Amino acid sequence: DKGGWSSFMAKEINEQPEAVANTIRGRIENGRVEIPELTALGDDVLRNIDRIVIIACGTASYAGQVGAYALEQWARIPVEVQLSHEFRYRDPVLSDRTMVISVSQSGETMDTLMAVKYAIERGVTTVSICNTQSATIPRESDAAVYTHAGPEVAVASTKAFVAQITALYLVGLHLAHVRGTIDPAAEAAALVQLEELPEKVREAVATHEQVQQLAHWMADTRSVLFLGRHVGFPIALEGALKLKEIAYIHAEGFAAGELKHGPIALIDHGQPVFVIVPSPRTSPLMHSKIVSNIQEIRARGARVIAIVEKGDTAVLPFADEVIRLPLSDPLFDPVLQVVPLQWFALELSTAKGLDVDQPRNLAKSVTVE
Ligand code: M6R
């Protein structure tokens, strides 16, 4: 049941505030994050970990990339993100102090399942972040941390993505507390951020109308680029993937700092570029770098669509369109920044008369390697 929406994807984008809230619910107790499934592994195990490898495919891997920044910052453990299907073939360096965290909406993605099985054979602690109760991957893993996004029907993942990032925040804060790597003030501030997140996501969802207009004007676009820095980089990759999947448009996401190392050659008159701009208050240095990037591409004719913090006026002279969000701590902002990109893909797909929920050549769950 699409609940009155034109597609499951539209319904699921709209359900994101609840997806985030339900994933957090019951996991903040006594001024800390506690995930009973991680506690069950034993605090000694969690203290002993010296490396985390996140494995996932597609959108789930971008959630992993966002989560990696938070895990490293809070729990002070080196984290790397690997695509599940690449993981096994590189003879990865693993030990009994490694933790492998898989991220999967379905819990049945064969590439990820095979990677998890490989990790288990190598004696590694495995944690599954999954949206589907009792799926194969969480059953095989040492611990399952469920996202509570509810069933996701559209092939293009939306609410599961924000729930995956949320679950990774929770895992990061749980580990940080047990390992004593976060100071109490930073921990308290992170909990406030978490609690405020659903309401902010609601504001991000409300960008729909503005983005719909934008997509309407851009219905003939043949290529779109996305730029981001730090956690904005995986969001740029996710924005591009969404557009490829459901609007069949050539799209690429770049780390903004890479521009001058090659991609800037692509910028031509009228080339649409979405830029994820961090808050000037909380990330002044990254903000000024991104503003320079915007000036560079604008000078070469790019059509800039900037996703910014409400009240950020620095980009106004250089942007063709500005989408405003209630940004705050950069680690938490991706959950908001992705939303207008989801709407954009949906509306462009709709404007092209395509089937938003069932894109060609794709299955919701990829159960073959
Ligand atoms: O079920 P999973 O989270 O393991 O699926 C992973 C990818 O196949 C999935 O995220 C895919 O990239 C989506 N179609 C993205 O919208």
Residues whose N, C-alpha, C, O or C-beta is under 5 A from the ligand:
A	BS01	M6R	C57 G58 T59 A60 V103 S104 Q105 S106 G107 T109 V155 A156 S157 K364 V366
